[in-house]
Amino acid sequence: MRTFVALLLTVSAVVLAEQLAIAFISSRDGDWEIFVMDSDGRNQTQLTFNDNFDSSPAWCPVE
């Protein structure tokens, strides 16, 4: 039996078009990458694709 453990180091949140989006890091592909998802956990999208240690996702206001 396999056991999977999720380690969530950094979480940032921002309101986008009346929905809460969550940016997080995960090592699900073998190295740490930045992802974003809806507040309900759906629509998880990987934002970075490299071998570097990607961490500390943050939101920046757009004007």
mmCIF file of the C-alpha atoms, coordinates in Angstrom:
data_MODEL
# 
_entry.id   MODEL 
# 
loop_
_atom_site.group_PDB 
_atom_site.id 
_atom_site.type_symbol 
_atom_site.label_atom_id 
_atom_site.label_alt_id 
_atom_site.label_comp_id 
_atom_site.label_asym_id 
_atom_site.label_entity_id 
_atom_site.label_seq_id 
_atom_site.pdbx_PDB_ins_code 
_atom_site.Cartn_x 
_atom_site.Cartn_y 
_atom_site.Cartn_z 
_atom_site.occupancy 
_atom_site.B_iso_or_equiv 
_atom_site.pdbx_formal_charge 
_atom_site.auth_seq_id 
_atom_site.auth_comp_id 
_atom_site.auth_asym_id 
_atom_site.auth_atom_id 
_atom_site.pdbx_PDB_model_num 
ATOM 1  C CA . MET A 1 1  ? 0.000   0.000  0.000   1.00 0.00 ? 1  MET A CA 1 
ATOM 2  C CA . ARG A 1 2  ? 1.347   3.419  -0.924  1.00 0.00 ? 2  ARG A CA 1 
ATOM 3  C CA . THR A 1 3  ? 1.082   6.350  1.430   1.00 0.00 ? 3  THR A CA 1 
ATOM 4  C CA . PHE A 1 4  ? 1.072   9.860  0.041   1.00 0.00 ? 4  PHE A CA 1 
ATOM 5  C CA . VAL A 1 5  ? 1.837   12.936 2.110   1.00 0.00 ? 5  VAL A CA 1 
ATOM 6  C CA . ALA A 1 6  ? 1.127   16.461 0.914   1.00 0.00 ? 6  ALA A CA 1 
ATOM 7  C CA . LEU A 1 7  ? 3.409   19.147 2.273   1.00 0.00 ? 7  LEU A CA 1 
ATOM 8  C CA . LEU A 1 8  ? 2.126   22.669 1.832   1.00 0.00 ? 8  LEU A CA 1 
ATOM 9  C CA . LEU A 1 9  ? 4.836   25.182 2.742   1.00 0.00 ? 9  LEU A CA 1 
ATOM 10 C CA . THR A 1 10 ? 3.511   28.470 1.442   1.00 0.00 ? 10 THR A CA 1 
ATOM 11 C CA . VAL A 1 11 ? -0.021  29.656 0.793   1.00 0.00 ? 11 VAL A CA 1 
ATOM 12 C CA . SER A 1 12 ? -1.086  33.000 -0.593  1.00 0.00 ? 12 SER A CA 1 
ATOM 13 C CA . ALA A 1 13 ? -4.652  34.011 -1.359  1.00 0.00 ? 13 ALA A CA 1 
ATOM 14 C CA . VAL A 1 14 ? -6.273  36.790 -3.325  1.00 0.00 ? 14 VAL A CA 1 
ATOM 15 C CA . VAL A 1 15 ? -9.782  37.628 -4.474  1.00 0.00 ? 15 VAL A CA 1 
ATOM 16 C CA . LEU A 1 16 ? -10.097 37.372 -8.254  1.00 0.00 ? 16 LEU A CA 1 
ATOM 17 C CA . ALA A 1 17 ? -13.451 38.213 -9.868  1.00 0.00 ? 17 ALA A CA 1 
ATOM 18 C CA . GLU A 1 18 ? -15.331 37.366 -6.678  1.00 0.00 ? 18 GLU A CA 1 
ATOM 19 C CA . GLN A 1 19 ? -13.559 33.991 -6.363  1.00 0.00 ? 19 GLN A CA 1 
ATOM 20 C CA . LEU A 1 20 ? -10.760 33.086 -4.012  1.00 0.00 ? 20 LEU A CA 1 
ATOM 21 C CA . ALA A 1 21 ? -7.631  31.753 -5.722  1.00 0.00 ? 21 ALA A CA 1 
ATOM 22 C CA . ILE A 1 22 ? -4.900  29.989 -3.784  1.00 0.00 ? 22 ILE A CA 1 
ATOM 23 C CA . ALA A 1 23 ? -1.252  29.862 -4.854  1.00 0.00 ? 23 ALA A CA 1 
ATOM 24 C CA . PHE A 1 24 ? 0.824   27.060 -3.344  1.00 0.00 ? 24 PHE A CA 1 
ATOM 25 C CA . ILE A 1 25 ? 3.953   24.985 -3.867  1.00 0.00 ? 25 ILE A CA 1 
ATOM 26 C CA . SER A 1 26 ? 4.073   21.234 -4.370  1.00 0.00 ? 26 SER A CA 1 
ATOM 27 C CA . SER A 1 27 ? 6.706   18.624 -5.147  1.00 0.00 ? 27 SER A CA 1 
ATOM 28 C CA . ARG A 1 28 ? 4.245   16.324 -6.925  1.00 0.00 ? 28 ARG A CA 1 
ATOM 29 C CA . ASP A 1 29 ? 6.503   16.196 -10.016 1.00 0.00 ? 29 ASP A CA 1 
ATOM 30 C CA . GLY A 1 30 ? 9.700   15.485 -8.051  1.00 0.00 ? 30 GLY A CA 1 
ATOM 31 C CA . ASP A 1 31 ? 10.824  19.069 -7.436  1.00 0.00 ? 31 ASP A CA 1 
ATOM 32 C CA . TRP A 1 32 ? 9.119   22.120 -5.961  1.00 0.00 ? 32 TRP A CA 1 
ATOM 33 C CA . GLU A 1 33 ? 6.883   24.049 -8.370  1.00 0.00 ? 33 GLU A CA 1 
ATOM 34 C CA . ILE A 1 34 ? 4.282   26.821 -7.967  1.00 0.00 ? 34 ILE A CA 1 
ATOM 35 C CA . PHE A 1 35 ? 0.615   26.031 -8.585  1.00 0.00 ? 35 PHE A CA 1 
ATOM 36 C CA . VAL A 1 36 ? -2.650  27.976 -8.385  1.00 0.00 ? 36 VAL A CA 1 
ATOM 37 C CA . MET A 1 37 ? -6.147  26.603 -7.733  1.00 0.00 ? 37 MET A CA 1 
ATOM 38 C CA . ASP A 1 38 ? -9.693  27.696 -7.007  1.00 0.00 ? 38 ASP A CA 1 
ATOM 39 C CA . SER A 1 39 ? -10.663 27.984 -3.332  1.00 0.00 ? 39 SER A CA 1 
ATOM 40 C CA . ASP A 1 40 ? -12.567 24.687 -3.581  1.00 0.00 ? 40 ASP A CA 1 
ATOM 41 C CA . GLY A 1 41 ? -9.436  22.838 -4.745  1.00 0.00 ? 41 GLY A CA 1 
ATOM 42 C CA . ARG A 1 42 ? -10.523 22.568 -8.369  1.00 0.00 ? 42 ARG A CA 1 
ATOM 43 C CA . ASN A 1 43 ? -8.674  23.758 -11.470 1.00 0.00 ? 43 ASN A CA 1 
ATOM 44 C CA . GLN A 1 44 ? -5.164  23.178 -10.141 1.00 0.00 ? 44 GLN A CA 1 
ATOM 45 C CA . THR A 1 45 ? -2.720  24.675 -12.628 1.00 0.00 ? 45 THR A CA 1 
ATOM 46 C CA . GLN A 1 46 ? 1.059   24.385 -12.552 1.00 0.00 ? 46 GLN A CA 1 
ATOM 47 C CA . LEU A 1 47 ? 2.694   27.777 -13.166 1.00 0.00 ? 47 LEU A CA 1 
ATOM 48 C CA . THR A 1 48 ? 6.408   26.907 -13.092 1.00 0.00 ? 48 THR A CA 1 
ATOM 49 C CA . PHE A 1 49 ? 8.222   24.139 -14.982 1.00 0.00 ? 49 PHE A CA 1 
ATOM 50 C CA . ASN A 1 50 ? 11.902  23.872 -14.050 1.00 0.00 ? 50 ASN A CA 1 
ATOM 51 C CA . ASP A 1 51 ? 14.401  22.104 -11.788 1.00 0.00 ? 51 ASP A CA 1 
ATOM 52 C CA . ASN A 1 52 ? 14.842  25.100 -9.451  1.00 0.00 ? 52 ASN A CA 1 
ATOM 53 C CA . PHE A 1 53 ? 13.350  25.260 -5.960  1.00 0.00 ? 53 PHE A CA 1 
ATOM 54 C CA . ASP A 1 54 ? 10.338  27.482 -6.675  1.00 0.00 ? 54 ASP A CA 1 
ATOM 55 C CA . SER A 1 55 ? 8.837   28.871 -3.492  1.00 0.00 ? 55 SER A CA 1 
ATOM 56 C CA . SER A 1 56 ? 7.047   31.793 -1.888  1.00 0.00 ? 56 SER A CA 1 
ATOM 57 C CA . PRO A 1 57 ? 4.256   32.468 -4.366  1.00 0.00 ? 57 PRO A CA 1 
ATOM 58 C CA . ALA A 1 58 ? 2.827   35.971 -3.959  1.00 0.00 ? 58 ALA A CA 1 
ATOM 59 C CA . TRP A 1 59 ? 0.134   38.096 -5.551  1.00 0.00 ? 59 TRP A CA 1 
ATOM 60 C CA . CYS A 1 60 ? 0.839   41.449 -7.166  1.00 0.00 ? 60 CYS A CA 1 
ATOM 61 C CA . PRO A 1 61 ? -1.941  43.973 -7.832  1.00 0.00 ? 61 PRO A CA 1 
ATOM 62 C CA . VAL A 1 62 ? -2.637  44.751 -11.458 1.00 0.00 ? 62 VAL A CA 1 
ATOM 63 C CA . GLU A 1 63 ? -3.846  48.222 -12.303 1.00 0.00 ? 63 GLU A CA 1 
# 
